[in-house]
Each structure stands twice: as C-alpha cells, then as structure tokens.
Amino acid sequence: MSLLPRPSIWIATVGLAALNAALLPWAGFSVVSMPLLAIASLSAVLLALAGFYATRRPAPIIAASLSATAFLVAYSAVAALFSYIITTSALPLRDQELAAMDQALGFDFPAHIGWLVERPHISTLLEWVYFSCSGQLIFILIGLAIKDRPALERFLTIYTLTSLVVLIGSALLPALGTYPFHEIGADILQPFGRYHLAHYHALRDGSFASFDLREVEGLVTFPSFHAVLAVIMTRAFWRLGWLGPVGAVLNGVMLVSTLAIGGHFLTDIVAGIVIALMALWWLDRPRTADLNPAPDRAGP
C-alpha cells in the first residue's frame, strides 16, 4: 500500500519548505531551529514507522494513521512559518472593507459580543467548541484510517489545498480582526481574537525578531480557516456513519464560535465556507475517465 497523502501533496509541502528558506532573508527575522528540527525528526520517525507497517509487517490502519500524522505534523510547521513570512509583506489592512461587508449582511459584531457577555455559559460553550478543532482532526484521522482510507487521502489533500488558498488570501487582504477594529476592550470575553496582535504588528513594522514554533499564533483573519475546517470536517464525519450528524452539529457551532472566539468578521466565515465548498466540488467532480471508462478488452 502507498503512504498517505498522495506523493504530489508531500512534494508540495517540500516545495513550500524550500520557498520558506528562500524568502527568509527577505522576511527579516531569524528562526529558532531546534523546534523545527524536533518536528522534522518526529515526522521522519512517524513516516519510517508507517513504512514499516506498510511493507514489513502489513497493518494498513496503523500505516495510514502514522503516515497521515507525519504529514500533518510536518505540513503544519511549514505552513505556520509561511504565514509569518507572508505577513511581513505589510499590504494595506482591509478591516474597513470587511466591516462594511458585514454591515451590508446585516451583522453587528459589537451587539453580538454584548449578547454573549450577558450569557457566559454560551460563550464558554463556544470557547470549548472553537478549540475542539485539533481533537476533531485526530479523531477524523484515526476514524478514516479505520473505515475509509481513500476518504482520508482526499481529506488530507483538501486540507492542504484550502489552507494554501487561505494563506495566500490573508497575505493579499490582511486584516487585524474584529476586536481591534471595533475597539472592544481586552477585558471583554478575555483576550480572544487578540492573541495574535503582538506578533502581527511586529511582523508588519519589521520589528519581529525570531520565529519560534512553540510560540506560534494564528495570523489569518480573511478568509477564516476555522470556517474551512468546519465544512471539510463535517464532510469527513459523514464518512464515519452515524457520527455524521454529530460532526455536523459540532462544526455548525464551531462556525458560530469563530465570530466571538476567533475574532473574525462574518465575511471571513462566508469566504471560508465558499473556499471549502469549491474545493470539495473540485475534488469530487466527475473526471473524463470516470464518465468514459475504458472498454473491457478481455477476450473470450
């Protein structure tokens, strides 16, 4: 059996790592190498174990789980560094335009936050669901490795492609987020939606000193990757039988949580949903070969 994901996705990850190395001198900050080396070593060990269980002692479920984990570990580190590098481009902020689109959609972020402040039990639930993302990914990885390995390969492919689209979008249309734009104090709903600001400002003004993987913050505002994940993880849960409705409800709540806990504009979430749906359509669209299968040439 082949290891997950498909070779082209591994090659794209290596290419992104090479691009990071080429752009670092331009970005103007250094990298703390030990955490990256530790991640690379962990990924290599997991991949070696996956190869062992794929060939020497065949155990497809274990091999698929290990290789998928190796990929996510490696790709997440490479993508995180890329997000920091592209933020240094410091293109004009687009919060004003995003807020205007929210207004056109009839959404009032300060009113939404005020409503949640009066209902702390709901904000606590939203916080829990928002940070359930990593746990969901692990569950999906193991579940699909057991039940539907082709679906796991598709999930890893779409995860990678959509995250790259989101990163490029965030570089071209940078934004600080709703809390700083609406000048909502740090004492409201804890510092949600504000964790990233120190790194974000430093990257944009050139004062950021060094990248440490242990201190990475999510820098993306538009489009929302949490919104992308909510859609593609819901699709993955439907591959796990009766867990489909559970995943749909959980990720529906996560979409809502992305507003207050993630500090996103509603427009960010709409864009993330559109990106995810388009990617799912592209990946699942009928191929010519599927529509015109080769004739059976077997003789009598």
Backbone bond lengths (Angstrom), bond angles and torsions (degrees), N, CA, C in turn:
res aa  C-N    CA-C-N  psi(-1)  N-CA   C-N-CA  omega(-1)  CA-C   N-CA-C  phi
1 M - - - 1.466 - - 1.520 110.07 -
2 S 1.310 117.40 151.28 1.465 122.09 177.97 1.518 109.77 -87.56
3 L 1.325 116.05 152.01 1.446 121.04 179.45 1.516 110.05 -81.13
4 L 1.330 115.68 156.88 1.459 121.68 -178.26 1.517 110.41 -98.38
5 P 1.353 118.06 152.47 1.465 125.39 -11.66 1.525 110.66 -78.97
6 R 1.318 116.51 -164.95 1.463 120.64 -178.64 1.526 110.17 -62.84
7 P 1.348 118.40 152.95 1.471 121.66 -176.00 1.519 113.87 -54.47
8 S 1.328 118.41 -35.02 1.461 120.24 -177.53 1.535 111.40 -62.48
9 I 1.323 117.62 -32.14 1.462 120.67 179.14 1.525 110.71 -73.89
10 W 1.328 117.05 -38.70 1.467 119.77 173.37 1.529 110.54 -62.35
11 I 1.340 116.16 -42.61 1.468 119.96 179.89 1.527 110.30 -63.20
12 A 1.336 117.21 -39.88 1.467 120.39 177.99 1.518 111.14 -62.81
13 T 1.327 116.73 -37.12 1.466 120.54 178.91 1.523 111.08 -67.11
14 V 1.319 116.19 -42.36 1.467 119.97 176.33 1.522 109.93 -63.31
15 G 1.330 116.51 -40.69 1.462 119.99 177.63 1.514 112.12 -62.40
16 L 1.338 117.03 -39.28 1.459 120.40 178.47 1.527 110.45 -66.63
17 A 1.319 116.75 -37.77 1.469 120.05 176.40 1.527 110.86 -63.25
18 A 1.334 116.61 -40.23 1.468 120.48 177.86 1.527 110.69 -65.73
19 L 1.336 116.39 -38.59 1.463 120.16 177.39 1.521 110.69 -64.08
20 N 1.321 116.69 -40.32 1.467 120.19 175.56 1.530 111.06 -56.50
21 A 1.333 115.19 -47.05 1.465 119.43 -179.01 1.524 111.47 -61.92
22 A 1.335 116.32 -37.68 1.463 119.88 -179.52 1.527 111.86 -71.13
23 L 1.333 117.33 -32.98 1.460 121.14 -175.36 1.530 113.79 -88.45
24 L 1.311 117.46 -15.25 1.468 119.65 -176.24 1.531 113.69 -56.09
25 P 1.338 119.08 -43.74 1.479 117.61 178.13 1.522 112.42 -59.62
26 W 1.321 116.67 -35.70 1.467 120.68 178.15 1.525 111.41 -71.30
27 A 1.347 117.21 -34.42 1.460 121.02 -177.15 1.522 112.23 -66.21
28 G 1.332 116.75 -32.59 1.460 119.44 174.05 1.516 115.96 87.07
29 F 1.334 118.35 15.16 1.460 119.18 174.03 1.524 108.77 -133.51
30 S 1.325 115.09 160.53 1.459 120.58 -179.21 1.525 109.95 -94.43
31 V 1.318 115.88 175.85 1.457 121.80 179.89 1.521 108.66 -126.45
32 V 1.326 116.40 130.94 1.462 121.05 171.65 1.523 106.67 -74.55
33 S 1.316 116.20 111.60 1.452 120.41 -166.87 1.524 114.59 -76.60
34 M 1.321 118.82 -31.28 1.460 120.31 -173.03 1.531 113.69 -58.57
35 P 1.342 119.96 -47.04 1.467 118.37 178.61 1.530 112.59 -60.92
36 L 1.331 117.12 -39.47 1.457 119.60 178.58 1.522 111.17 -65.97
37 L 1.331 116.81 -39.92 1.464 120.08 177.68 1.523 110.93 -65.20
38 A 1.337 116.41 -37.60 1.460 120.04 178.27 1.528 110.61 -64.68
39 I 1.328 116.89 -42.29 1.463 120.66 178.37 1.525 110.60 -64.83
40 A 1.334 116.47 -42.76 1.467 120.12 178.84 1.527 110.77 -62.17
41 S 1.321 116.68 -40.81 1.466 121.04 179.67 1.526 110.78 -65.91
42 L 1.343 116.16 -43.88 1.458 119.88 179.08 1.528 110.65 -61.51
43 S 1.322 116.06 -44.15 1.456 119.89 179.36 1.526 111.07 -62.11
44 A 1.321 116.69 -41.15 1.462 120.71 -179.60 1.529 111.25 -65.16
45 V 1.328 116.50 -41.38 1.468 120.29 179.16 1.525 110.36 -64.37
46 L 1.321 116.42 -45.72 1.466 120.09 178.71 1.526 111.40 -60.91
47 L 1.332 115.56 -40.58 1.464 119.16 -179.55 1.527 110.95 -67.85
48 A 1.332 116.62 -38.15 1.464 119.93 177.48 1.530 111.02 -64.19
49 L 1.327 116.38 -42.14 1.464 119.85 177.02 1.528 111.02 -64.10
50 A 1.347 115.67 -38.91 1.462 119.15 177.34 1.520 110.69 -61.35
51 G 1.335 116.49 -41.40 1.460 120.17 177.78 1.518 111.80 -63.18
52 F 1.326 116.16 -37.94 1.464 120.43 178.31 1.533 110.56 -62.05
53 Y 1.344 116.09 -46.26 1.464 119.99 -178.32 1.532 112.84 -78.14
54 A 1.322 115.66 -10.29 1.465 118.86 175.33 1.523 111.83 -88.90
55 T 1.350 116.85 -25.88 1.465 119.77 -172.51 1.528 113.56 -122.80
56 R 1.338 116.95 -54.28 1.461 120.19 -173.43 1.527 112.84 -75.80
57 R 1.289 116.92 -43.54 1.463 121.77 179.40 1.524 107.57 -132.21
58 P 1.324 117.04 79.44 1.465 120.90 -170.22 1.529 114.09 -54.01
59 A 1.333 113.86 119.42 1.461 122.75 175.53 1.518 105.47 -146.78
60 P 1.341 117.24 85.39 1.471 121.02 -170.48 1.523 114.32 -55.46
61 I 1.324 117.63 -37.92 1.464 119.98 -178.57 1.527 110.47 -64.76
62 I 1.329 116.18 -46.10 1.467 120.32 -179.90 1.524 110.03 -65.81
63 A 1.314 117.04 -43.71 1.466 120.49 -179.35 1.523 111.29 -61.11
64 A 1.338 116.27 -44.77 1.461 119.91 -179.88 1.521 111.32 -64.95
65 S 1.335 117.29 -43.04 1.467 121.00 -179.84 1.524 111.07 -62.82
66 L 1.326 116.67 -44.70 1.465 120.45 -177.63 1.524 111.76 -68.37
67 S 1.318 117.25 -43.03 1.471 119.00 -178.04 1.519 110.85 -69.38
68 A 1.345 117.62 -37.84 1.463 120.26 177.58 1.528 110.47 -65.43
69 T 1.333 116.94 -40.55 1.469 120.39 177.72 1.517 110.87 -64.98
70 A 1.324 116.67 -42.15 1.468 120.59 177.95 1.515 110.81 -58.00
71 F 1.318 115.63 -42.25 1.459 119.28 -179.97 1.526 111.43 -65.47
72 L 1.326 117.23 -49.37 1.463 119.95 -177.38 1.520 111.59 -61.77
73 V 1.325 117.30 -37.69 1.458 120.96 177.59 1.526 110.20 -62.33
74 A 1.332 116.21 -48.91 1.467 120.39 -178.15 1.522 111.51 -67.53
75 Y 1.322 116.70 -47.49 1.464 119.79 -176.43 1.524 111.87 -64.48
76 S 1.318 117.50 -40.03 1.465 120.35 -178.80 1.524 111.34 -60.25
77 A 1.332 117.10 -40.43 1.459 120.51 178.93 1.522 111.32 -66.95
78 V 1.327 116.51 -44.18 1.464 121.10 -179.43 1.532 110.31 -65.01
79 A 1.333 117.04 -42.76 1.464 120.67 -179.09 1.522 111.20 -67.88
80 A 1.335 117.36 -36.73 1.465 120.53 178.88 1.522 110.92 -61.95
81 L 1.330 116.67 -45.47 1.466 120.06 178.41 1.526 110.45 -63.70
82 F 1.313 116.99 -40.48 1.462 120.39 178.73 1.532 111.01 -61.36
83 S 1.327 117.17 -39.27 1.460 120.10 179.68 1.519 111.53 -62.96
84 Y 1.326 117.29 -35.29 1.462 120.96 178.29 1.528 110.66 -71.67
85 I 1.322 116.38 -40.28 1.468 119.98 -178.52 1.524 110.51 -64.17
86 I 1.330 117.46 -46.76 1.465 119.16 -175.05 1.529 112.06 -72.08
87 T 1.324 117.26 -21.52 1.460 119.40 177.84 1.525 111.36 -67.34
88 T 1.319 117.08 -25.49 1.470 120.07 179.93 1.534 112.22 -69.04
89 S 1.331 117.49 -9.72 1.471 118.98 177.61 1.520 111.59 -63.38
90 A 1.341 116.60 -27.07 1.475 122.56 172.56 1.519 113.58 53.04
91 L 1.325 116.41 45.03 1.459 119.87 172.54 1.529 109.89 -67.88
92 P 1.334 118.21 161.87 1.474 120.06 -177.62 1.529 112.20 -56.17
93 L 1.330 115.80 138.84 1.458 121.53 179.47 1.531 110.70 -68.25
94 R 1.332 115.82 146.32 1.456 121.09 -175.32 1.534 112.51 -116.51
95 D 1.309 117.40 20.94 1.469 119.59 -179.25 1.530 111.75 -59.51
96 Q 1.332 116.71 -39.62 1.460 120.01 -177.85 1.519 110.55 -60.30
97 E 1.312 117.36 -45.42 1.460 121.22 -179.53 1.527 111.15 -67.38
98 L 1.344 116.90 -40.43 1.457 119.98 179.78 1.526 110.82 -65.57
99 A 1.331 116.62 -40.66 1.459 120.14 177.36 1.524 111.28 -64.36
100 A 1.326 116.08 -36.56 1.472 119.48 178.21 1.520 110.89 -65.57
101 M 1.320 116.84 -38.36 1.462 119.73 177.32 1.528 110.87 -67.18
102 D 1.328 116.97 -37.82 1.465 119.82 174.89 1.526 110.75 -59.88
103 Q 1.318 115.16 -42.96 1.463 119.70 179.45 1.521 110.48 -62.59
104 A 1.326 116.33 -40.67 1.465 119.97 178.73 1.530 111.36 -64.03
105 L 1.337 116.07 -29.56 1.463 120.89 177.55 1.525 112.03 -82.32
106 G 1.329 116.04 -4.57 1.459 120.08 178.54 1.507 114.51 82.39
107 F 1.344 117.22 19.74 1.468 120.37 -178.03 1.519 110.59 -102.66
108 D 1.333 116.34 130.57 1.462 123.62 -179.12 1.525 108.08 -114.53
109 F 1.333 117.11 100.85 1.465 120.58 -175.87 1.532 112.57 -63.64
110 P 1.324 120.50 -48.15 1.472 118.83 178.55 1.528 113.00 -57.11
111 A 1.330 117.46 -38.31 1.462 120.21 177.82 1.528 110.67 -65.32
112 H 1.333 116.39 -38.53 1.473 121.09 177.75 1.525 110.46 -61.97
113 I 1.329 116.70 -43.99 1.460 120.30 179.92 1.530 110.01 -66.61
114 G 1.322 117.10 -41.43 1.457 119.92 177.71 1.518 111.85 -59.37
115 W 1.321 117.08 -39.42 1.464 121.88 177.98 1.523 110.64 -63.07
116 L 1.349 117.16 -41.56 1.463 121.07 -179.13 1.528 111.79 -70.40
117 V 1.323 117.23 -36.72 1.455 120.21 179.86 1.529 110.37 -58.69
118 E 1.310 116.78 -34.03 1.462 121.29 179.37 1.532 112.03 -79.42
119 R 1.325 117.69 -7.26 1.463 122.16 -178.42 1.525 109.50 -133.02
120 P 1.334 117.03 70.99 1.480 120.52 -173.92 1.526 113.46 -60.73
121 H 1.327 118.33 -28.07 1.463 119.43 179.36 1.524 111.11 -65.84
122 I 1.337 116.65 -33.04 1.465 119.47 177.74 1.522 110.71 -73.39
123 S 1.323 117.36 -40.93 1.466 119.50 178.88 1.527 110.79 -64.77
124 T 1.341 116.95 -33.82 1.466 120.00 176.55 1.528 110.63 -65.57
125 L 1.334 116.30 -42.36 1.466 120.19 176.58 1.524 110.77 -61.22
126 L 1.331 117.00 -45.31 1.460 120.48 179.79 1.527 111.48 -61.83
127 E 1.322 115.96 -38.20 1.472 119.61 178.24 1.526 110.43 -62.45
128 W 1.326 116.05 -46.07 1.464 119.91 -178.95 1.531 110.65 -61.24
129 V 1.322 116.14 -45.42 1.465 119.81 -177.50 1.533 110.79 -67.21
130 Y 1.332 117.00 -39.72 1.463 120.73 180.00 1.530 110.88 -57.78
131 F 1.336 115.69 -43.06 1.459 119.48 -176.94 1.532 112.55 -89.20
132 S 1.343 116.87 9.12 1.462 119.89 175.23 1.514 112.01 -80.85
133 C 1.320 116.95 -2.21 1.462 121.76 -172.16 1.530 112.33 -57.65
134 S 1.323 116.86 -46.92 1.473 120.00 -178.78 1.516 111.15 -64.03
135 G 1.331 116.18 -42.63 1.460 119.45 178.03 1.517 112.23 -62.71
136 Q 1.318 116.41 -39.28 1.458 119.94 177.43 1.526 111.25 -62.68
137 L 1.332 116.11 -41.51 1.466 119.58 -179.68 1.529 110.71 -61.36
138 I 1.325 116.94 -43.64 1.463 120.43 179.42 1.527 110.53 -63.16
139 F 1.329 116.13 -43.72 1.464 120.65 -179.63 1.527 110.71 -62.45
140 I 1.342 116.29 -43.98 1.463 120.63 179.63 1.519 110.67 -63.91
141 L 1.312 116.18 -43.05 1.464 120.50 -179.39 1.528 110.50 -57.83
142 I 1.337 116.57 -49.68 1.466 120.18 -178.19 1.527 110.88 -69.42
143 G 1.339 116.10 -43.29 1.454 119.87 -178.18 1.510 112.98 -61.66
144 L 1.330 116.91 -44.82 1.460 119.79 -179.92 1.524 111.74 -72.28
145 A 1.337 117.12 -31.18 1.466 119.63 175.56 1.525 110.67 -61.92
146 I 1.328 116.02 -32.98 1.466 120.45 179.26 1.530 111.41 -80.53
147 K 1.321 116.63 -44.31 1.464 120.92 -167.16 1.519 114.74 -100.28
148 D 1.348 117.86 -35.19 1.478 119.08 -170.91 1.526 109.02 -155.56
149 R 1.340 116.53 82.42 1.464 119.87 -176.27 1.529 113.26 -67.09
150 P 1.335 120.71 -34.84 1.479 118.30 173.05 1.525 112.05 -59.47
151 A 1.341 117.38 -36.87 1.468 120.44 177.61 1.528 110.53 -67.13
152 L 1.334 117.46 -34.00 1.460 120.30 177.09 1.522 110.30 -65.44
153 E 1.331 117.43 -41.29 1.463 120.25 177.42 1.528 110.87 -62.29
154 R 1.333 117.00 -41.98 1.469 119.95 178.05 1.529 110.91 -64.69
155 F 1.321 115.99 -38.82 1.462 119.58 179.76 1.527 110.97 -62.72
156 L 1.324 117.29 -45.62 1.463 120.55 179.34 1.526 111.27 -63.52
157 T 1.328 116.44 -37.65 1.462 120.28 178.24 1.516 110.86 -63.94
158 I 1.322 116.46 -48.00 1.459 119.77 -176.72 1.522 111.33 -71.12
159 Y 1.318 117.25 -32.07 1.472 121.57 174.67 1.530 109.85 -59.81
160 T 1.317 116.13 -45.75 1.457 120.65 -177.86 1.526 111.60 -67.70
161 L 1.312 116.61 -48.49 1.463 120.16 -176.37 1.528 111.53 -64.44
162 T 1.332 117.19 -44.33 1.464 118.91 -178.88 1.524 111.66 -67.99
163 S 1.318 117.61 -35.73 1.466 118.99 179.32 1.522 111.20 -65.91
164 L 1.331 116.87 -35.87 1.463 119.77 176.99 1.524 111.31 -66.68
165 V 1.334 116.41 -40.17 1.471 120.01 176.67 1.523 110.23 -62.25
166 V 1.326 116.57 -43.39 1.465 121.00 179.84 1.526 110.84 -63.23
167 L 1.325 117.83 -42.91 1.464 120.78 -179.69 1.525 111.30 -63.26
168 I 1.313 116.10 -43.58 1.467 119.26 179.11 1.526 110.20 -66.03
169 G 1.327 116.56 -41.69 1.463 119.90 177.37 1.512 112.41 -60.21
170 S 1.331 116.62 -40.58 1.471 120.02 -179.65 1.516 111.54 -68.20
171 A 1.337 116.97 -29.86 1.455 119.76 177.72 1.523 111.52 -72.58
172 L 1.332 116.29 -38.97 1.461 120.61 -178.18 1.526 112.70 -77.65
173 L 1.334 116.99 -31.05 1.466 122.07 -178.37 1.531 109.27 -128.19
174 P 1.319 116.99 68.84 1.471 119.74 -175.95 1.530 111.75 -70.98
175 A 1.322 115.80 152.34 1.466 121.14 178.65 1.520 108.85 -156.33
176 L 1.331 115.80 151.02 1.460 120.90 179.29 1.518 112.10 -79.90
177 G 1.326 117.23 -33.79 1.454 120.61 -177.16 1.516 112.13 117.45
178 T 1.311 115.67 173.80 1.458 121.23 -171.19 1.525 114.27 -71.79
179 Y 1.325 117.53 -39.29 1.465 118.80 -175.88 1.530 112.53 -62.74
180 P 1.326 118.97 -51.51 1.465 117.58 177.38 1.522 112.94 -67.01
181 F 1.333 118.06 -35.74 1.462 119.40 -178.87 1.525 111.29 -64.04
182 H 1.312 116.78 -43.90 1.468 120.69 -178.80 1.534 112.32 -87.43
183 E 1.341 116.07 3.10 1.467 122.32 176.95 1.526 111.36 54.65
184 I 1.312 115.03 48.69 1.458 121.28 176.96 1.523 108.28 -89.57
185 G 1.309 117.53 126.99 1.457 122.57 -172.29 1.517 114.09 -61.91
186 A 1.318 115.98 153.72 1.462 122.28 -177.18 1.523 112.31 -68.00
187 D 1.329 117.53 -13.00 1.462 120.27 178.92 1.529 112.08 -84.95
188 I 1.323 117.53 -3.88 1.461 122.15 -179.55 1.526 109.23 -93.91
189 L 1.338 116.33 118.78 1.468 121.88 -179.64 1.531 112.37 53.87
190 Q 1.328 116.26 43.20 1.458 120.96 179.61 1.534 109.46 57.46
191 P 1.316 118.45 -163.63 1.479 118.29 -178.61 1.522 113.93 -90.94
192 F 1.335 117.89 25.33 1.471 119.04 179.71 1.523 110.13 -55.43
193 G 1.345 114.77 142.22 1.452 119.56 179.27 1.507 114.05 74.59
194 R 1.350 116.39 6.28 1.470 119.87 -178.00 1.524 112.56 -127.75
195 Y 1.342 117.04 -7.69 1.461 120.68 -176.54 1.525 112.27 -54.58
196 H 1.307 116.10 -35.58 1.456 121.40 -170.67 1.526 113.98 -81.91
197 L 1.337 117.73 -10.67 1.461 119.91 -165.65 1.529 113.52 -64.59
198 A 1.331 117.95 -39.58 1.468 119.61 -178.87 1.524 110.80 -60.80
199 H 1.330 117.11 -47.69 1.466 120.46 178.11 1.526 110.71 -66.33
200 Y 1.331 116.72 -40.33 1.463 120.95 -175.84 1.532 110.95 -62.54
201 H 1.329 116.61 -49.06 1.466 120.21 179.19 1.527 111.15 -63.12
202 A 1.339 116.55 -41.54 1.467 120.05 -178.59 1.523 111.79 -65.03
203 L 1.324 116.61 -38.25 1.463 119.91 177.67 1.523 111.32 -65.94
204 R 1.302 116.50 -38.47 1.462 120.18 -177.75 1.527 113.07 -75.12
205 D 1.342 117.05 -31.87 1.476 117.93 -178.58 1.531 112.75 -96.55
206 G 1.348 117.17 1.58 1.455 120.81 174.79 1.509 115.05 85.46
207 S 1.332 118.57 8.63 1.460 120.60 -177.86 1.526 113.44 -96.46
208 F 1.320 117.31 -0.42 1.462 120.28 -179.96 1.524 108.75 -69.03
209 A 1.335 116.86 128.73 1.458 120.33 -171.14 1.519 113.55 -92.42
210 S 1.330 117.57 -52.89 1.458 118.64 -174.75 1.522 111.36 -150.35
211 F 1.312 115.11 146.97 1.460 122.84 179.42 1.517 108.75 -92.92
212 D 1.333 116.27 122.91 1.460 121.95 178.15 1.526 106.76 -124.60
213 L 1.315 115.90 117.35 1.454 121.15 -175.27 1.531 112.11 -59.25
214 R 1.334 116.57 -24.10 1.468 119.97 179.83 1.516 112.70 -75.80
215 E 1.324 117.13 -10.90 1.467 120.52 -176.83 1.532 111.92 -123.82
216 V 1.316 116.16 25.61 1.466 120.32 -176.35 1.525 110.93 -70.43
217 E 1.325 115.60 139.40 1.459 122.76 173.27 1.533 109.01 -117.19
218 G 1.320 115.28 151.29 1.464 119.45 175.17 1.519 110.04 -75.76
219 L 1.311 117.66 120.80 1.463 122.17 -174.02 1.522 113.86 -100.51
220 V 1.313 117.10 -8.42 1.467 120.58 -171.96 1.522 111.28 -82.35
221 T 1.330 115.91 128.25 1.464 121.10 170.61 1.528 109.51 -105.75
222 F 1.321 116.76 -62.96 1.458 120.95 178.96 1.524 109.83 -111.55
223 P 1.338 116.92 128.98 1.462 129.38 -9.72 1.529 110.23 -82.54
224 S 1.332 116.95 166.26 1.462 120.93 -177.26 1.525 111.21 -80.27
225 F 1.348 115.92 121.42 1.465 118.68 176.92 1.529 110.79 -75.90
226 H 1.335 117.26 -27.03 1.459 119.05 173.56 1.537 110.47 -60.78
227 A 1.326 116.32 -37.71 1.459 119.35 177.78 1.527 110.59 -66.28
228 V 1.335 116.48 -41.46 1.461 120.34 175.65 1.525 109.98 -58.05
229 L 1.341 115.66 -48.99 1.457 119.90 -178.25 1.520 112.04 -61.64
230 A 1.331 116.99 -38.58 1.465 119.67 -179.99 1.522 110.74 -58.02
231 V 1.331 116.81 -39.09 1.464 120.64 -179.15 1.523 111.30 -73.91
232 I 1.318 117.54 -49.38 1.464 118.82 -174.62 1.528 111.74 -73.84
233 M 1.328 117.84 -28.24 1.468 119.10 175.73 1.520 110.81 -73.63
234 T 1.335 117.11 -34.43 1.466 119.39 174.03 1.523 109.89 -60.15
235 R 1.320 115.94 -44.75 1.476 119.85 178.03 1.526 110.20 -60.05
236 A 1.330 117.63 -40.86 1.466 121.09 -179.76 1.524 111.31 -65.48
237 F 1.331 117.27 -40.28 1.461 120.20 179.35 1.525 111.73 -62.55
238 W 1.346 116.97 -32.81 1.460 119.06 179.01 1.520 111.63 -65.90
239 R 1.327 117.33 -18.32 1.463 120.97 175.56 1.528 111.19 -79.79
240 L 1.327 116.91 -6.30 1.462 120.96 -176.64 1.524 111.77 -107.53
241 G 1.309 115.98 31.48 1.453 121.00 173.61 1.517 113.55 67.93
242 W 1.333 116.70 -126.18 1.464 121.86 -173.54 1.521 112.78 -65.18
243 L 1.326 117.72 -13.02 1.468 120.43 178.31 1.526 112.27 -76.15
244 G 1.337 117.22 -9.87 1.457 120.34 -179.65 1.518 113.87 -54.68
245 P 1.341 118.76 -54.17 1.474 119.27 178.88 1.521 113.18 -62.31
246 V 1.328 116.94 -35.14 1.473 120.00 178.20 1.520 109.98 -62.36
247 G 1.342 116.17 -46.94 1.460 120.08 178.65 1.509 112.38 -63.63
248 A 1.344 116.92 -35.78 1.464 120.50 -179.88 1.528 110.76 -64.93
249 V 1.331 116.61 -44.16 1.466 120.29 179.13 1.524 110.42 -65.78
250 L 1.324 116.72 -46.84 1.468 121.00 -178.54 1.523 110.88 -58.83
251 N 1.312 117.00 -44.97 1.462 119.80 -177.21 1.522 112.68 -79.10
252 G 1.325 117.03 -23.27 1.455 118.88 170.66 1.521 110.81 -64.21
253 V 1.333 115.38 -41.71 1.468 119.69 176.16 1.531 110.14 -66.46
254 M 1.341 116.72 -35.48 1.462 119.18 179.52 1.527 111.43 -64.27
255 L 1.328 116.71 -35.51 1.464 119.29 175.95 1.528 110.51 -59.54
256 V 1.323 116.56 -42.71 1.463 120.25 178.18 1.524 110.57 -65.98
257 S 1.321 116.89 -41.72 1.466 120.64 -177.90 1.516 112.67 -64.15
258 T 1.330 116.49 -24.61 1.461 120.47 -178.12 1.524 111.83 -63.54
259 L 1.314 117.23 -25.15 1.467 120.38 178.03 1.528 111.00 -67.71
260 A 1.314 117.19 -61.98 1.463 121.03 -173.49 1.519 112.95 -79.23
261 I 1.329 116.97 -45.70 1.466 119.88 -174.95 1.528 110.40 -78.45
262 G 1.322 117.00 -38.09 1.463 120.23 179.42 1.506 114.30 -85.99
263 G 1.334 116.94 -14.17 1.462 119.78 -179.60 1.515 113.51 68.51
264 H 1.336 116.49 34.44 1.462 121.13 -177.52 1.526 111.56 -96.08
265 F 1.311 114.75 151.51 1.455 121.32 166.64 1.535 107.97 -72.61
266 L 1.323 116.22 152.10 1.461 119.27 174.83 1.524 110.49 -59.24
267 T 1.317 116.65 -33.89 1.468 121.36 178.24 1.522 111.51 -61.15
268 D 1.335 117.28 -36.34 1.471 120.74 176.94 1.519 110.56 -59.18
269 I 1.332 115.27 -41.76 1.455 120.54 -176.23 1.519 110.60 -71.35
270 V 1.318 116.73 -42.74 1.465 120.28 177.10 1.529 109.83 -58.96
271 A 1.325 116.60 -44.14 1.471 120.40 179.86 1.520 110.68 -63.16
272 G 1.333 117.63 -41.48 1.458 121.02 179.09 1.517 111.97 -62.90
273 I 1.335 116.46 -41.14 1.466 120.40 177.94 1.522 110.62 -63.10
274 V 1.325 116.57 -43.59 1.465 120.53 -179.80 1.529 110.85 -62.54
275 I 1.323 116.79 -43.67 1.467 120.73 179.14 1.524 110.39 -60.55
276 A 1.326 116.80 -45.14 1.466 120.70 -179.31 1.525 111.45 -63.59
277 L 1.317 117.05 -45.23 1.467 120.32 -179.07 1.526 111.62 -64.92
278 M 1.337 116.18 -40.27 1.460 119.30 178.35 1.526 110.79 -65.35
279 A 1.335 116.79 -39.49 1.459 120.15 179.34 1.526 110.96 -66.64
280 L 1.331 116.72 -41.31 1.463 119.79 177.47 1.522 110.77 -63.07
281 W 1.332 116.20 -41.92 1.468 119.01 177.70 1.520 111.00 -62.46
282 W 1.316 116.40 -44.48 1.468 119.92 -178.19 1.516 110.86 -62.96
283 L 1.320 117.16 -41.56 1.458 119.80 -176.90 1.521 111.80 -72.17
284 D 1.340 116.63 -31.28 1.463 120.38 -175.64 1.524 113.87 -98.49
285 R 1.336 116.95 0.38 1.454 118.78 -176.26 1.535 109.93 -64.20
286 P 1.319 118.05 148.09 1.470 120.51 178.95 1.524 110.31 -64.18
287 R 1.325 116.52 132.37 1.457 120.98 174.08 1.520 109.60 -87.50
288 T 1.330 115.04 159.44 1.469 119.24 177.23 1.513 110.96 -58.39
289 A 1.337 115.34 -39.24 1.467 118.81 -178.74 1.525 111.28 -65.34
290 D 1.360 115.51 -31.47 1.458 118.97 179.17 1.525 110.87 -71.81
291 L 1.352 115.74 -35.91 1.452 119.82 -178.01 1.519 112.45 -77.80
292 N 1.364 115.92 -26.56 1.462 120.86 -178.34 1.522 109.28 -128.06
293 P 1.314 117.72 72.97 1.467 119.36 -178.13 1.519 111.80 -62.18
294 A 1.323 114.02 149.20 1.461 119.20 179.42 1.524 110.58 -63.69
295 P 1.321 118.68 140.23 1.468 120.71 -179.76 1.521 111.15 -67.82
296 D 1.286 114.96 151.64 1.465 120.43 178.08 1.527 108.48 -74.79
297 R 1.335 115.40 116.33 1.467 119.71 -175.70 1.532 112.13 -95.68
298 A 1.314 115.23 2.38 1.464 116.89 -177.71 1.534 110.54 -64.09
299 G 1.288 116.30 134.98 1.472 120.82 -179.71 1.503 111.21 -85.40
300 P 1.326 116.62 173.14 1.456 121.08 -179.96 1.519 110.57 -67.79
